Amino acid sequence: MTEIRRLTGRLQQLKTRPAEPEPDLPHVDLPDSPSPWTPLEPGSLEALRPWRMVETPHGRAHVFREELSLREVFDFGDGLSLYRTRRTAPIRREASAPSLEALLGDPRLHGFSVADALFLDIEATGLSHGAGTHAFLIGCAWFEGEVIVVEQIFMQDPTTEMAVLHHFMAILDSRPFLVSFNGKSYDLSVLESRLVVTRLLGRTEASIKLRPHFDLLHVSRQAYKGLFPDTRLQTLEKSVLGLDPEARVDDVPGSLVPALYFHYLRTGHAPHLDPVLRHNRTDVLSMVALAEHLTGLLLRPEGELPLVWNLARSALRRRLPAHAASLFAGLLERDDVAPSERRALLEELLVASRRAGNLDLLRVAARGLIEVLPADTDAALVRRLFRWAREAKSE
């Protein structure tokens, strides 16, 4: 009890003691703390690229523009190109082949040409495509005569987002076709959300997914199914396009891109953005080369047996049985067809030729299957095959 009284008295003394005067410290002028949006030196954003400041009704946008000759991208046999892919445009399709829009299953792509398309790839602040994800870097590429133009539009900070989106829409409106790699699921979803959230466009006007769009990922999956472990863009660069390995040295994984941008926003230190800019540039140029390659492949199917087989199956799914039957029949004439593959090809030729009403190929498929079917095959199936073979022959 005595200890409690002593402590209580001590507290009362401290309360009544007058405050000690603050020491007289010398005055020092300190520089203002930099805003998190203000670039620091060294390592400023301006030192990273020779940016062009583009004026828009919503402020200025940072734009890096680069022009490359076709020889720098496509293989002309002189070893100077970024890819081994040769430029094949203008590509003339076989007289019996369907149009490109039919092969892609999208009538909006009527008249599609790589030379008229805008190639798009974004880097964003997250891997989801919700309204809270910002596209802080929009990479675009297009042809201007014998030159490929690459523009990268950078969001220096969130206050410049509307300027970035406005400049992008001006570019998009100048081209009749859009090309992306998985853009239907990601890139366009992010951009549409931000166009609406910023009220730059209304919900209907912002529906850029409704524009004529060639998504390279879906065609690549159909063509190269089973040929590679996956159909990621970097896998196709290595296995199909023959990208110069130097182009992906020190490449940044996509999962780290948001963290590098947030680091820049916090510190204003820009050098960590350099691999992000290079990554985006390579992605866009790879789309140019891949679109050229896939367009030629669809209009003139040739290559390894599994590749052409995949294209034939894709044509059948697109309700192009005549084209599919022609491809299946061509595969049966190849020397590299194994016996087990021959039977499977005959079965698929039978289906395609029946749907197409091609009696000549139906007879070929039916007679071929009769020869390769095992002895214990269901008798009803054999009778049906014989009937198709006779009916086709009598026609």
C-alpha positions as CSV (number, residue, x, y, z in Angstrom):
1,M,0.0,0.0,0.0
2,T,2.9,2.3,0.9
3,E,4.4,1.7,-2.6
4,I,1.2,2.6,-4.3
5,R,1.0,5.9,-2.4
6,R,4.6,6.6,-3.4
7,L,4.0,6.0,-7.1
8,T,0.8,8.1,-7.1
9,G,2.7,11.0,-5.5
10,R,5.4,10.8,-8.1
11,L,2.9,11.0,-10.9
12,Q,1.4,14.1,-9.4
13,Q,4.8,15.8,-9.3
14,L,5.4,15.0,-12.9
15,K,2.0,16.5,-13.9
16,T,2.7,19.8,-12.1
17,R,6.3,20.2,-13.3
18,P,6.7,22.9,-15.9
19,A,7.7,21.8,-19.4
20,E,11.3,22.1,-20.2
21,P,12.1,24.5,-23.1
22,E,13.0,22.9,-26.4
23,P,16.7,23.2,-27.2
24,D,17.7,25.9,-29.7
25,L,18.7,23.8,-32.8
26,P,20.3,25.4,-35.9
27,H,17.9,25.8,-38.8
28,V,18.7,23.6,-41.8
29,D,16.9,24.0,-45.2
30,L,16.0,20.5,-46.3
31,P,15.0,19.7,-49.9
32,D,11.3,18.8,-50.5
33,S,10.7,15.1,-50.6
34,P,10.2,14.0,-54.2
35,S,6.7,12.9,-55.2
36,P,6.5,9.1,-55.9
37,W,5.6,10.1,-59.5
38,T,8.7,12.3,-60.0
39,P,11.6,10.5,-61.7
40,L,14.8,10.4,-59.8
41,E,18.3,11.0,-61.2
42,P,20.2,8.9,-62.2
43,G,17.9,6.2,-63.6
44,S,15.1,8.5,-64.7
45,L,12.4,7.4,-67.2
46,E,13.7,9.9,-69.7
47,A,17.1,8.3,-69.7
48,L,15.6,4.9,-70.4
49,R,14.2,5.7,-73.9
50,P,13.9,8.7,-76.2
51,W,10.2,9.2,-75.4
52,R,8.0,11.4,-77.6
53,M,5.4,13.4,-75.6
54,V,2.1,13.1,-77.5
55,E,-0.5,15.7,-76.7
56,T,-4.1,14.5,-76.2
57,P,-7.3,16.2,-74.9
58,H,-6.5,14.4,-71.6
59,G,-2.9,15.4,-71.2
60,R,0.4,14.1,-72.5
61,A,1.3,10.4,-73.1
62,H,4.8,8.9,-73.2
63,V,5.3,7.2,-76.5
64,F,8.4,5.4,-77.8
65,R,8.3,4.9,-81.6
66,E,10.6,2.6,-83.5
67,E,10.7,1.8,-87.2
68,L,12.2,-1.4,-88.5
69,S,12.9,-2.6,-92.0
70,L,11.4,-5.9,-93.1
71,R,14.9,-7.3,-93.4
72,E,15.4,-6.7,-89.7
73,V,12.3,-8.9,-88.9
74,F,11.9,-11.5,-91.7
75,D,14.5,-13.8,-93.1
76,F,15.7,-12.7,-96.5
77,G,18.7,-15.2,-96.5
78,D,21.3,-12.7,-95.3
79,G,21.3,-13.7,-91.6
80,L,20.3,-10.2,-90.4
81,S,16.8,-10.9,-89.3
82,L,15.3,-11.4,-85.9
83,Y,13.3,-14.5,-87.0
84,R,14.0,-17.4,-89.4
85,T,10.5,-16.9,-90.8
86,R,10.4,-15.8,-94.4
87,R,7.8,-13.2,-95.5
88,T,5.3,-14.9,-97.7
89,A,2.8,-12.1,-98.3
90,P,1.0,-11.6,-100.6
91,I,-0.2,-15.2,-100.1
92,R,-2.3,-16.7,-102.8
93,R,-4.5,-19.5,-101.6
94,E,-5.1,-22.7,-103.6
95,A,-8.1,-22.4,-105.9
96,S,-10.0,-25.1,-104.1
97,A,-9.2,-23.8,-100.6
98,P,-11.7,-21.8,-98.5
99,S,-11.2,-18.1,-97.7
100,L,-9.2,-17.1,-94.7
101,E,-12.3,-15.9,-92.8
102,A,-14.0,-19.3,-93.3
103,L,-10.9,-21.1,-92.1
104,L,-10.8,-18.8,-89.0
105,G,-14.6,-19.1,-88.5
106,D,-15.1,-15.3,-88.4
107,P,-16.8,-13.6,-91.3
108,R,-15.6,-10.2,-89.9
109,L,-12.1,-11.1,-91.1
110,H,-13.1,-10.9,-94.8
111,G,-10.3,-9.4,-96.7
112,F,-7.8,-9.8,-93.8
113,S,-4.2,-8.9,-94.6
114,V,-1.3,-8.8,-92.2
115,A,-0.3,-5.5,-93.8
116,D,-3.6,-3.9,-92.7
117,A,-3.6,-5.2,-89.1
118,L,-2.7,-3.7,-85.8
119,F,-0.7,-6.0,-83.5
120,L,-1.4,-5.5,-79.8
121,D,0.2,-6.6,-76.5
122,I,-0.2,-5.0,-73.1
123,E,1.7,-5.2,-69.8
124,A,-0.6,-4.7,-66.8
125,T,-0.6,-4.2,-63.1
126,G,-2.1,-7.7,-62.5
127,L,-2.8,-11.0,-64.1
128,S,-6.5,-10.7,-63.7
129,H,-8.6,-8.7,-66.1
130,G,-10.9,-7.0,-63.6
131,A,-11.6,-3.3,-63.5
132,G,-8.8,-2.6,-61.0
133,T,-6.1,-3.8,-63.4
134,H,-4.4,-1.0,-65.3
135,A,-2.6,-1.4,-68.7
136,F,0.5,0.6,-67.9
137,L,2.3,-0.3,-71.2
138,I,0.5,-0.8,-74.5
139,G,2.7,-2.2,-77.3
140,C,1.4,-1.7,-80.9
141,A,2.9,-2.6,-84.3
142,W,1.7,-2.1,-87.8
143,F,3.0,-2.0,-91.4
144,E,3.7,1.3,-93.2
145,G,4.8,0.2,-96.7
146,E,8.2,-1.6,-96.3
147,V,8.5,-0.6,-92.7
148,I,7.2,-2.1,-89.4
149,V,6.3,0.6,-86.9
150,V,6.4,-0.3,-83.2
151,E,4.9,2.1,-80.6
152,Q,5.0,1.6,-76.9
153,I,2.6,3.8,-74.9
154,F,3.7,4.1,-71.3
155,M,1.6,5.2,-68.3
156,Q,4.0,7.3,-66.3
157,D,1.6,7.4,-63.4
158,P,-2.2,6.8,-62.9
159,T,-3.0,10.4,-63.7
160,T,-1.8,9.9,-67.3
161,E,-4.0,6.8,-67.9
162,M,-6.7,8.7,-70.0
163,A,-4.0,10.2,-72.3
164,V,-2.5,6.7,-72.8
165,L,-5.9,5.2,-73.6
166,H,-6.9,8.1,-75.9
167,H,-3.7,7.7,-78.0
168,F,-4.2,3.9,-78.2
169,M,-7.7,4.3,-79.5
170,A,-6.5,6.7,-82.1
171,I,-4.1,4.1,-83.4
172,L,-6.7,1.3,-83.1
173,D,-9.3,3.3,-85.2
174,S,-6.7,3.7,-88.0
175,R,-6.5,-0.1,-88.7
176,P,-9.3,-2.3,-90.0
177,F,-8.1,-5.5,-88.2
178,L,-6.7,-6.4,-84.8
179,V,-4.2,-9.2,-84.0
180,S,-3.2,-10.4,-80.6
181,F,-2.1,-13.5,-78.7
182,N,-4.8,-14.4,-76.2
183,G,-6.1,-10.9,-76.5
184,K,-9.7,-12.1,-76.5
185,S,-9.4,-13.4,-73.0
186,Y,-7.0,-10.9,-71.4
187,D,-5.7,-7.8,-73.3
188,L,-9.0,-6.6,-74.7
189,S,-10.8,-7.3,-71.4
190,V,-8.4,-5.1,-69.5
191,L,-8.6,-2.3,-72.0
192,E,-12.4,-2.4,-72.2
193,S,-12.7,-2.2,-68.4
194,R,-10.4,0.8,-68.2
195,L,-12.1,2.6,-71.1
196,V,-15.4,2.3,-69.2
197,V,-14.0,3.1,-65.7
198,T,-12.3,6.2,-66.9
199,R,-15.4,7.2,-68.8
200,L,-13.4,7.8,-71.8
201,L,-15.9,5.7,-73.8
202,G,-19.3,4.3,-73.0
203,R,-19.9,0.6,-72.5
204,T,-21.1,0.1,-76.1
205,E,-18.3,2.2,-77.6
206,A,-15.7,0.4,-75.6
207,S,-16.6,-3.0,-76.9
208,I,-13.3,-3.4,-78.8
209,K,-13.8,-7.2,-78.7
210,L,-16.4,-6.8,-81.4
211,R,-13.9,-5.5,-83.9
212,P,-12.4,-7.9,-86.5
213,H,-9.9,-9.8,-84.4
214,F,-7.4,-12.6,-85.3
215,D,-6.3,-14.2,-82.0
216,L,-3.1,-16.1,-82.8
217,L,-3.3,-18.3,-79.7
218,H,-6.4,-20.2,-80.7
219,V,-5.2,-20.9,-84.2
220,S,-1.8,-22.0,-82.8
221,R,-3.4,-24.5,-80.5
222,Q,-5.4,-26.0,-83.4
223,A,-2.4,-26.3,-85.7
224,Y,0.3,-27.4,-83.2
225,K,-1.7,-29.6,-80.8
226,G,0.5,-32.5,-79.7
227,L,3.6,-31.2,-81.5
228,F,5.0,-29.1,-78.6
229,P,4.6,-29.3,-74.8
230,D,2.5,-26.1,-74.9
231,T,1.6,-23.3,-77.3
232,R,2.9,-20.3,-75.4
233,L,4.3,-17.5,-77.5
234,Q,7.9,-18.2,-76.4
235,T,7.6,-21.9,-77.3
236,L,6.4,-20.9,-80.8
237,E,9.2,-18.4,-81.1
238,K,11.7,-21.1,-80.5
239,S,10.1,-24.0,-82.4
240,V,8.3,-22.3,-85.3
241,L,9.6,-18.8,-85.8
242,G,13.3,-19.4,-85.0
243,L,13.7,-16.3,-82.9
244,D,17.3,-15.2,-82.4
245,P,18.0,-16.4,-78.8
246,E,19.7,-13.1,-78.0
247,A,16.3,-11.4,-78.1
248,R,15.1,-13.2,-74.9
249,V,18.3,-12.9,-72.9
250,D,17.6,-11.6,-69.4
251,D,13.9,-11.7,-70.3
252,V,11.5,-10.9,-67.4
253,P,8.8,-13.5,-66.5
254,G,5.3,-12.1,-67.0
255,S,4.5,-12.7,-63.3
256,L,7.2,-10.2,-62.2
257,V,6.1,-7.4,-64.5
258,P,3.5,-5.8,-62.1
259,A,6.1,-5.8,-59.2
260,L,8.7,-4.0,-61.4
261,Y,6.1,-1.3,-62.4
262,F,5.0,-0.8,-58.7
263,H,8.7,-0.4,-57.8
264,Y,9.0,2.3,-60.3
265,L,5.9,4.1,-59.0
266,R,7.2,4.0,-55.4
267,T,10.8,5.1,-56.1
268,G,10.7,6.8,-59.5
269,H,13.7,4.6,-60.4
270,A,13.2,3.4,-64.0
271,P,16.1,1.1,-65.0
272,H,14.1,-2.0,-63.8
273,L,11.5,-1.2,-66.5
274,D,14.0,-1.8,-69.3
275,P,13.5,-5.6,-69.5
276,V,9.7,-5.0,-69.4
277,L,9.9,-2.7,-72.4
278,R,12.1,-5.2,-74.3
279,H,9.8,-8.1,-73.3
280,N,6.8,-6.2,-74.7
281,R,8.6,-5.2,-77.9
282,T,9.7,-8.8,-78.6
283,D,6.1,-10.1,-78.0
284,V,4.6,-7.6,-80.5
285,L,7.2,-8.4,-83.2
286,S,6.7,-12.1,-82.6
287,M,3.0,-11.6,-83.3
288,V,3.9,-10.0,-86.6
289,A,6.0,-13.0,-87.6
290,L,3.6,-15.6,-86.3
291,A,0.6,-14.0,-88.1
292,E,2.5,-14.1,-91.3
293,H,3.4,-17.7,-90.8
294,L,-0.1,-18.9,-89.7
295,T,-1.8,-17.0,-92.5
296,G,0.4,-18.8,-95.1
297,L,-0.1,-22.2,-93.3
298,L,-3.9,-21.9,-93.3
299,L,-4.1,-20.9,-97.0
300,R,-1.5,-23.5,-98.1
301,P,-1.3,-26.3,-95.6
302,E,2.0,-28.1,-95.7
303,G,4.6,-29.5,-93.3
304,E,4.8,-32.4,-90.9
305,L,2.1,-35.0,-91.0
306,P,0.7,-34.2,-87.5
307,L,0.5,-30.5,-88.4
308,V,-1.5,-30.9,-91.6
309,W,-3.7,-33.5,-89.9
310,N,-4.5,-31.0,-87.2
311,L,-5.4,-28.4,-89.9
312,A,-7.7,-31.0,-91.6
313,R,-9.5,-31.7,-88.3
314,S,-9.8,-28.0,-87.7
315,A,-11.4,-27.5,-91.1
316,L,-13.9,-30.3,-90.4
317,R,-14.9,-28.6,-87.1
318,R,-15.3,-25.3,-89.0
319,R,-17.8,-27.1,-91.2
320,L,-15.5,-27.1,-94.2
321,P,-15.8,-30.9,-95.1
322,A,-14.7,-30.6,-98.7
323,H,-11.4,-28.9,-97.7
324,A,-10.9,-31.4,-94.8
325,A,-11.5,-34.3,-97.2
326,S,-9.0,-32.9,-99.6
327,L,-6.4,-32.7,-96.9
328,F,-7.1,-36.2,-95.5
329,A,-6.8,-37.6,-99.0
330,G,-3.5,-35.8,-99.5
331,L,-2.1,-37.2,-96.3
332,L,-2.9,-40.8,-97.4
333,E,-0.6,-40.4,-100.4
334,R,2.4,-39.6,-98.2
335,D,5.2,-42.1,-97.6
336,D,5.5,-41.3,-93.9
337,V,2.1,-42.6,-92.9
338,A,2.2,-45.6,-90.4
339,P,-0.3,-48.4,-90.8
340,S,-2.1,-47.4,-87.6
341,E,-2.2,-43.8,-88.8
342,R,-3.5,-44.9,-92.2
343,R,-6.6,-46.5,-90.7
344,A,-7.3,-43.4,-88.6
345,L,-6.9,-41.2,-91.7
346,L,-9.3,-43.4,-93.7
347,E,-11.9,-43.2,-91.0
348,E,-11.7,-39.4,-90.9
349,L,-11.7,-39.2,-94.7
350,L,-14.9,-41.3,-94.7
351,V,-16.6,-38.8,-92.4
352,A,-15.4,-35.8,-94.3
353,S,-16.2,-37.1,-97.7
354,R,-19.7,-38.2,-96.7
355,R,-20.4,-34.7,-95.3
356,A,-19.0,-33.1,-98.4
357,G,-20.9,-35.4,-100.7
358,N,-17.6,-36.3,-102.5
359,L,-18.4,-39.8,-103.8
360,D,-15.0,-40.4,-105.3
361,L,-13.2,-39.8,-102.0
362,L,-16.0,-41.8,-100.2
363,R,-15.2,-44.8,-102.4
364,V,-11.5,-44.4,-101.7
365,A,-12.1,-44.3,-97.9
366,A,-14.6,-47.2,-97.9
367,R,-12.4,-49.5,-100.0
368,G,-9.3,-48.6,-98.0
369,L,-11.1,-49.4,-94.8
370,I,-12.3,-52.8,-96.1
371,E,-8.6,-53.7,-96.8
372,V,-7.3,-52.7,-93.4
373,L,-10.1,-53.7,-91.0
374,P,-9.4,-56.8,-89.0
375,A,-11.2,-60.0,-89.7
376,D,-13.5,-59.8,-86.6
377,T,-14.9,-56.4,-87.6
378,D,-18.7,-56.1,-87.2
379,A,-20.4,-57.5,-90.2
380,A,-22.9,-54.7,-90.4
381,L,-20.1,-52.2,-90.7
382,V,-18.4,-54.2,-93.5
383,R,-21.7,-54.4,-95.4
384,R,-22.2,-50.7,-95.0
385,L,-18.7,-50.0,-96.4
386,F,-19.3,-52.3,-99.4
387,R,-22.6,-50.5,-100.1
388,W,-20.9,-47.0,-100.0
389,A,-18.1,-48.3,-102.2
390,R,-20.6,-49.7,-104.8
391,E,-22.9,-46.6,-104.7
392,A,-20.1,-44.2,-105.1
393,K,-18.7,-46.3,-108.0
394,S,-22.1,-46.5,-109.7
395,E,-22.5,-42.7,-109.6
